[in-house]
Amino acid sequence: MALMDLVTMPLRVGAAATQVTLTLGELVAPEGPVRREGGYAERLMAVIGEGGPLDRLTREDGVLDRMLREEGLLDRLLADDGTLERLTAEGGTLDQLVALGETLEAIAPRLEELGAVVPELHRSVDALSDAVGPIGELAGRLPGARRRTLAAAPSPEPEPEPDNALF
């Protein structure tokens, strides 16, 4: 069996090379993924071409230069009492975020409980409304209820008399 593999190896290598060549031809064809509009070549040139992000990163006074210079961003991040130290210090920003996460985790079950109670409260409000509605209508039918209602209502202010000085 090993002898047969050894004998057919040149044929298999030739077939594999042919497949690779054909596949590469498809990739770099004018409508293939490399050369078509918006393809890989265009995207790569956007990064490494003239004026693409790589030029801006590496030019003098560019992002890398500002980051790596003395008293630059990297120095400020790593300085004593710098941003990184304040983030990772005990009681610092990260600890506060972790504590906030624990608080939110403790609140979540209570919110779920409230969510389960709200429909029950809604049903209770509906039941009370259904019970109070007829009582209100009944109270309006009681003798003397209108007089009390009218007496309790503020009397309307009289309209001002028109000024007849011109006539």
Secondary structure, 3 states (H helix, E strand, C coil): CHHHHHHHHHHHHHHHHHHHHHHHHHHCCCCCCCCCCCCHHHHHHHHHCCCCHHHHHHCCCCHHHHHHCCCCHHHHHHCCCCHHHHHHCCCCHHHHHHHHHHHHHHHHHHHHHHHHHHHHHHHHHHHHHHHHHHHHHHHHHCCCHHHHHHHHCCCCCCCCCCCCCCC
